[in-house]
Amino acid sequence: MAEYITSVRRDIMRRVYVVFFLRKVVKPFVIKMGSVAALGVAVATLVSVQNVLGNMPSRPRARFATYRSTTGCNVIHPSASRTRHLPLG
């Protein structure tokens, strides 16, 4: 029984030392940046970044202006520029 208690105590203390090491020695910033990097790698494996960049327009504002002029699309609706006054009283 004493051997079992010693084994459990050793396992628990090992976990305590690992948590202490992660909290104090390895800064939380490093852990956060590691998770951001892991997320970036996961997205890069799931999404074809090369195709996304290839489909991006080289000059997005110029293309939007061309689209706006050819379709007659107004970004601001004409009724949005009118101010509406509520009657007082």
C-alpha positions in Angstrom: 0.0 0.0 0.0 2.9 2.4 0.8 4.3 1.8 -2.7 0.9 2.8 -4.3 0.8 6.0 -2.2 4.4 6.8 -3.2 3.5 6.2 -6.9 0.4 8.4 -6.8 2.3 11.1 -4.9 5.1 11.0 -7.6 2.5 11.3 -10.4 0.7 14.2 -8.8 4.0 16.0 -8.1 5.1 15.5 -11.6 1.9 17.2 -12.9 2.4 20.0 -10.4 6.0 20.6 -11.6 4.8 20.6 -15.2 2.1 23.1 -14.5 4.5 25.3 -12.5 7.0 25.1 -15.4 4.4 26.1 -18.0 3.1 29.0 -15.9 6.3 30.4 -14.7 9.1 29.4 -17.0 7.2 29.4 -20.3 5.5 32.8 -20.6 1.8 32.8 -21.4 2.6 34.9 -24.4 4.5 32.0 -25.9 1.6 29.7 -25.3 -0.8 32.1 -27.0 1.5 32.6 -30.0 1.9 28.9 -30.3 -1.9 28.5 -30.4 -2.1 31.2 -33.0 0.6 29.5 -35.1 -1.2 26.2 -34.7 -4.4 27.8 -35.9 -2.6 29.3 -38.9 -1.1 26.0 -39.9 -4.5 24.3 -39.5 -6.1 27.0 -41.8 -3.3 26.7 -44.3 -3.8 23.0 -44.6 -7.6 23.3 -45.0 -7.6 26.4 -47.3 -5.7 26.7 -50.5 -3.9 30.0 -49.7 -2.3 30.1 -53.1 -5.7 30.0 -54.8 -7.2 32.6 -52.5 -4.3 35.0 -53.2 -4.6 34.3 -56.9 -8.3 35.2 -56.9 -7.6 38.5 -55.1 -7.8 41.6 -57.4 -4.5 43.4 -57.7 -6.2 46.8 -57.2 -9.4 46.2 -55.2 -10.5 49.9 -55.1 -10.2 50.3 -58.8 -12.2 47.2 -59.5 -14.9 48.4 -57.1 -15.1 51.7 -58.8 -15.4 50.0 -62.1 -18.2 47.8 -60.8 -20.0 50.8 -59.3 -19.8 52.8 -62.5 -21.0 50.0 -64.8 -23.9 48.8 -62.6 -25.1 52.2 -61.4 -24.8 51.0 -57.8 -24.8 53.7 -55.2 -23.0 52.9 -52.0 -25.2 55.3 -50.0 -28.9 55.0 -50.6 -30.4 58.3 -51.6 -33.0 58.2 -48.8 -30.2 57.8 -46.3 -28.9 61.3 -46.9 -32.2 63.0 -46.2 -32.7 64.0 -42.6 -36.1 63.3 -41.2 -37.5 65.7 -38.6 -40.0 64.5 -36.1 -42.7 67.0 -35.1 -42.1 68.5 -31.7 -44.9 68.5 -29.1 
